[in-house]
């Protein structure tokens, strides 16, 4: 979560660490999974609804599962109806199998590219449900400043995955909201 948050919205132009894509964006921290990174679709759905009800203009979901869920899809549709742009990781299975919530029509499904702007080897892909691709290999960003479960360096380190690609899109959506194109979630998504 810390790594993803830094990619989307780390403070910029301060000479420290990294700069997030969403210049001058603010974050709502909504924990929807347990400390091991797993949970239920109902937890994610509650987080989506909470964020939509508490002023989020963009929701980043660097998570997903292989099964459909009407509870999750209803939450996505609820947020979209409230004017929220939803960016969702396409998955790291290296195949076209769908990941949810990314496959839902009101989500922007994000695949990963490498430093040569090619599809990352691990990235899920599909011309039927994946919408865009963004950098997702060896992305330098923030990490917790204390020991934590995945064992990366404290403060800053590299990470790879469509979970890293998705906050690039979420941060960019936040930037678009701040322009003359930011008149609706549909206009932001189109841009």
Secondary structure, DSSP 8 states (H G I E B T S, - for coil): -HHHHHHHH---SSSSS---SSTT--------S-TTS---HHHHHHHHHHHHHTT-SEEEE---BSS--HHHHHHHHHHHHTT-EEEEE--SSSSS---BTTTSTTSEEEEEE-TTSSB-TT----TTT--EEEE-SSEEEE--SS--TT---SSEEEE-SHHHHHHHHHHHHHHHHTSTTTTSHHHHHH-
